[in-house]
């Protein structure tokens, strides 16, 4: 069995919390506010999560580990 070990600094924000926020409140952009991305959080809020498409993409990116916080650090901690 192979485990992925992140190299370098990782975000202090929880990936599980971001995923749950995206799942339940994604159209409001709450997961983006959580990681400090206020500008895109407001865009999601006013566009209903890009009509749900942007929210779905964000949820998938969070679950596979590619989502980053406002400082560009990856959300790796569950």
N, C-alpha and C positions, 0 to 999 in steps of 0.2 A: 504494500500500500504506500502511495506517495503522498506526502503532505506539502502544501505550499507554505513556505516561510518567507514573509515579506522582508525585503532588503531596504534599509533606510527607515526614516521616520514614518509613522502612520498617524492617522487622525485620532484625536481623543474621543470623537463621537462614535456612538455605537451603530454598527451596521444593522442590527436587529431592530433598533428603535427607528432608524430611518426607513427600513422596509415596512414596518408596521404603520408608520405615519403615512407613507406613500400609498399603502393599500387602503387604509381607511379614510384618509383625508387628502389624498393626492391631488384631486381636482382643485383644492384650495391652496396647494403649494406648501403645505405645512412642513413637509420633509426638507424642502429647500431652506425655509426659515430656520429649521433646526440646525442645519450645518453652516449657517451664516450667509447663505446666498440670497440676500434680501431682494436684490433687483430681479432675478429670475423667479423668485417666489412671488413677487407682486405680479409679474407677467402671467404666471400660472393662475394666480387668484383672479385676475381680470379676464382671462380667456378660458376659464373652467378647465384648467390643465391642458390647454391646447386641444379642447374638445375631447379630452380623455386619452388622446394618442400620446401626447408628451408624457403624461402620467404613467402610462403603460410602459413606455420606453425607459423612463426613470426607474421604475420598479424592477425591470429586467436587469438594468445596469447595476443597480444596488445589489441584487441577488447574486450576480456573477462576480461582484467585487471590483467593478470599474468606476464606481461613483467616488467623487472627490469632494472635500469640503472647500470652504472659501479660500484656504491657503494652498490648495492644490494637493493636499495630502490624501491618500486613499483611505477609505473606510474599510478597515480590515477586521477590527475587533467585533465579534458577535456580542 
